[in-house]
Amino acid sequence: MSLITKLFELVNLQHIREFLLHGVECCNIQNGDYETRIETAEKNYQKMLLEHIPDLKDDSELSYELSNLLTEYENVYMELGMQVGIMLTEEFKNITGSRT
């Protein structure tokens, strides 16, 4: 296997997203499609909210889960935006390539 092939096997959108959003190599790779990731984060937050409604004296755990939910939205939509950007680039290349 060539070095280039190995490099392309290591690259995925979640690694690029982590670098662009946080300036570090990927530290939070998750399996599952975008909808599943968001649904899981929402369910975890809703579960935590229901557990804390009777007594909100200590909302640090609640805040933590909300932060996780919002971070997951950020991650998913960043990746979607990157995919759209790549698709638009390819379309632009096809359009401009056909004129020459």
C-alpha positions as a LaTeX table, in Angstrom:
\begin{tabular}{lrrr}
\hline
Residue & $x$ (\AA) & $y$ (\AA) & $z$ (\AA) \\
\hline
Met1 & 0.00 & 0.00 & 0.00 \\
Ser2 & 1.41 & 3.37 & $-1.00$ \\
Leu3 & 1.87 & 6.28 & 1.38 \\
Ile4 & $-0.77$ & 8.29 & $-0.48$ \\
Thr5 & $-3.31$ & 5.48 & $-0.13$ \\
Lys6 & $-2.59$ & 5.28 & 3.60 \\
Leu7 & $-3.05$ & 9.04 & 3.97 \\
Phe8 & $-6.43$ & 8.99 & 2.24 \\
Glu9 & $-7.56$ & 6.12 & 4.46 \\
Leu10 & $-6.76$ & 8.20 & 7.55 \\
Val11 & $-8.56$ & 11.34 & 6.38 \\
Asn12 & $-12.22$ & 11.78 & 7.12 \\
Leu13 & $-14.52$ & 14.73 & 7.66 \\
Gln14 & $-14.58$ & 14.36 & 11.43 \\
His15 & $-10.79$ & 14.77 & 11.60 \\
Ile16 & $-10.93$ & 17.87 & 9.40 \\
Arg17 & $-13.87$ & 19.25 & 11.39 \\
Glu18 & $-12.02$ & 18.89 & 14.68 \\
Phe19 & $-8.99$ & 20.65 & 13.26 \\
Leu20 & $-11.03$ & 23.53 & 11.78 \\
Leu21 & $-13.25$ & 23.99 & 14.83 \\
His22 & $-10.77$ & 23.32 & 17.63 \\
Gly23 & $-7.30$ & 23.49 & 16.08 \\
Val24 & $-6.41$ & 19.96 & 17.15 \\
Glu25 & $-6.34$ & 16.55 & 15.63 \\
Cys26 & $-9.57$ & 14.67 & 15.98 \\
Cys27 & $-10.39$ & 13.82 & 19.54 \\
Asn28 & $-14.09$ & 13.06 & 19.16 \\
Ile29 & $-14.79$ & 10.61 & 16.31 \\
Gln30 & $-18.29$ & 9.20 & 16.43 \\
Asn31 & $-19.95$ & 6.42 & 14.53 \\
Gly32 & $-23.41$ & 6.79 & 13.10 \\
Asp33 & $-25.07$ & 9.04 & 10.60 \\
Tyr34 & $-25.81$ & 12.68 & 11.27 \\
Glu35 & $-29.43$ & 12.21 & 12.28 \\
Thr36 & $-28.58$ & 9.42 & 14.72 \\
Arg37 & $-25.87$ & 11.52 & 16.36 \\
Ile38 & $-28.22$ & 14.47 & 16.85 \\
Glu39 & $-31.07$ & 12.26 & 18.05 \\
Thr40 & $-28.78$ & 10.56 & 20.58 \\
Ala41 & $-27.60$ & 13.92 & 21.92 \\
Glu42 & $-31.20$ & 15.18 & 22.15 \\
Lys43 & $-32.38$ & 12.03 & 23.97 \\
Asn44 & $-29.52$ & 12.27 & 26.45 \\
Tyr45 & $-30.36$ & 15.92 & 27.13 \\
Gln46 & $-34.10$ & 15.26 & 27.48 \\
Lys47 & $-33.44$ & 12.36 & 29.85 \\
Met48 & $-31.20$ & 14.52 & 31.98 \\
Leu49 & $-33.73$ & 17.36 & 31.94 \\
Leu50 & $-36.55$ & 15.09 & 33.12 \\
Glu51 & $-34.37$ & 13.76 & 35.91 \\
His52 & $-33.56$ & 17.29 & 37.13 \\
Ile53 & $-36.88$ & 19.07 & 36.78 \\
Pro54 & $-37.94$ & 18.41 & 40.40 \\
Asp55 & $-34.71$ & 19.80 & 41.83 \\
Leu56 & $-32.59$ & 22.20 & 39.83 \\
Lys57 & $-30.32$ & 23.27 & 42.70 \\
Asp58 & $-27.31$ & 21.75 & 40.95 \\
Asp59 & $-27.64$ & 22.30 & 37.22 \\
Ser60 & $-24.01$ & 21.64 & 36.30 \\
Glu61 & $-24.84$ & 18.19 & 34.91 \\
Leu62 & $-27.76$ & 19.68 & 33.01 \\
Ser63 & $-25.49$ & 22.35 & 31.57 \\
Tyr64 & $-22.95$ & 19.69 & 30.61 \\
Glu65 & $-25.50$ & 17.70 & 28.60 \\
Leu66 & $-26.82$ & 20.86 & 26.95 \\
Ser67 & $-23.27$ & 21.74 & 25.98 \\
Asn68 & $-22.81$ & 18.25 & 24.51 \\
Leu69 & $-26.05$ & 18.61 & 22.52 \\
Leu70 & $-25.04$ & 21.96 & 21.09 \\
Thr71 & $-21.52$ & 20.74 & 20.33 \\
Glu72 & $-22.95$ & 17.81 & 18.40 \\
Tyr73 & $-25.12$ & 20.16 & 16.35 \\
Glu74 & $-22.02$ & 22.24 & 15.65 \\
Asn75 & $-20.02$ & 19.18 & 14.59 \\
Val76 & $-22.75$ & 17.73 & 12.35 \\
Tyr77 & $-23.54$ & 20.97 & 10.57 \\
Met78 & $-19.86$ & 21.76 & 10.06 \\
Glu79 & $-19.39$ & 18.38 & 8.39 \\
Leu80 & $-22.51$ & 18.88 & 6.26 \\
Gly81 & $-21.24$ & 22.29 & 5.21 \\
Met82 & $-17.90$ & 20.80 & 4.25 \\
Gln83 & $-19.61$ & 18.13 & 2.15 \\
Val84 & $-21.75$ & 20.73 & 0.38 \\
Gly85 & $-18.64$ & 22.81 & $-0.25$ \\
Ile86 & $-16.87$ & 19.84 & $-1.82$ \\
Met87 & $-19.92$ & 19.06 & $-3.97$ \\
Leu88 & $-20.16$ & 22.69 & $-5.11$ \\
Thr89 & $-16.45$ & 22.70 & $-5.94$ \\
Glu90 & $-16.84$ & 19.58 & $-8.07$ \\
Glu91 & $-19.88$ & 21.05 & $-9.82$ \\
Phe92 & $-17.99$ & 24.29 & $-10.48$ \\
Lys93 & $-15.06$ & 22.34 & $-11.90$ \\
Asn94 & $-17.43$ & 20.43 & $-14.20$ \\
Ile95 & $-19.11$ & 23.63 & $-15.39$ \\
Thr96 & $-15.88$ & 25.50 & $-16.04$ \\
Gly97 & $-14.20$ & 22.42 & $-17.52$ \\
Ser98 & $-16.92$ & 22.05 & $-20.13$ \\
Arg99 & $-16.36$ & 25.64 & $-21.39$ \\
Thr100 & $-12.71$ & 25.13 & $-22.25$ \\
\hline
\end{tabular}
